[in-house]
């Protein structure tokens, strides 16, 4: 089924536009066994890119796995997700859940029974008296042992890897690095939304994962590619669109994949009511509606910034002048530097040039502009 301007779901294949260079370079890295790190702000298409790379790996005959680290609360849960993601390659889904619910029923599956005979530790997930550290140790080495057992290469991706820090920080990182660096048949993909955090994890000399893989920083989609895609998509539905309003939209969103798609989708739904042409007015209405739809998220972000009034003050300053970070009145420059570092780690602002910073979320910037106008 064809989808026009899909949002909120990963896209692959022809729907994944503007990432040809990244796909080729990441693909070549994975092909030679080089692990990679993908980092970008929220909703820039990291998960879509991971899906595409895993799909391509499957076509080449590799085993693949995707571990979503977001929301993981314990090491046991992390171990469960790793094991489950790998067992899918033998068409065994929700294995750990089945083990915890009823081992006898789980063992009725011949495929599952055969896997358990080789990897008995899996049965340990049914017993909460077994130390989670022991289970995690086994789980971290499981992809490599699984690859050897079936004589396959494995591409294993960790999405939102930065959340690992919430579990046991440095100690867990050191354990993972010590094991992963010995794996000869597994290549890893790590992705994260907090660019500064991911940079610290993989490029700081003292970090456990220093130089573990090649780092890819995703920015907004190339405007020329995005513009062609938008015009082509509207035209396919029998709707003409002024190039100028597409240019204006891409300027506002800076090529942000999710927000641009969302605005175009809202605009398309409006013109479906009878209009056959999109002009600046229709696109502007859709843009404002997108801000309204994202308002709960923006309000939550604004409230979190209020915990330190100077952070919010600095963010509001950058809305209107990207080079004014150190011009905020009433705040010592040394303290401003600390605020900038904190906001970068949270992924709220990013450096664009020497002494210049901007908000990573273009719609949040527009939201604050509208708030200040009231």
KAPE-V748674 format. One record per run of one state. SS is the DSSP state (a for helix, b for strand, c for the rest). FROM is the first residue (numbers start at 1). LEN is the number of residues. If there is no record, write none. Layout:
BEGIN
SS/FROM/LEN, SS/FROM/LEN
END
This chain:
BEGIN
c/1/12, a/13/3, c/16/4, a/20/12, c/32/4, b/36/4, c/40/6, a/46/14, c/60/3, b/63/6, c/69/6, a/75/16, c/91/4, a/95/7, c/102/1, a/103/4, c/107/3, a/110/9, c/119/1, a/120/7, c/127/5, a/132/19, c/151/3, b/154/6, c/160/1, a/161/20, c/181/5, b/186/7, c/193/2, a/195/9, c/204/10, b/214/4, c/218/5, a/223/14, c/237/3, b/240/2, c/242/1, a/243/11, c/254/3, a/257/15, c/272/5, b/277/2, c/279/1, a/280/14, c/294/1, a/295/11, c/306/3, a/309/12, c/321/4, a/325/3, c/328/5, a/333/13, c/346/3, b/349/5, c/354/2, b/356/4, c/360/2, a/362/12, c/374/1
END
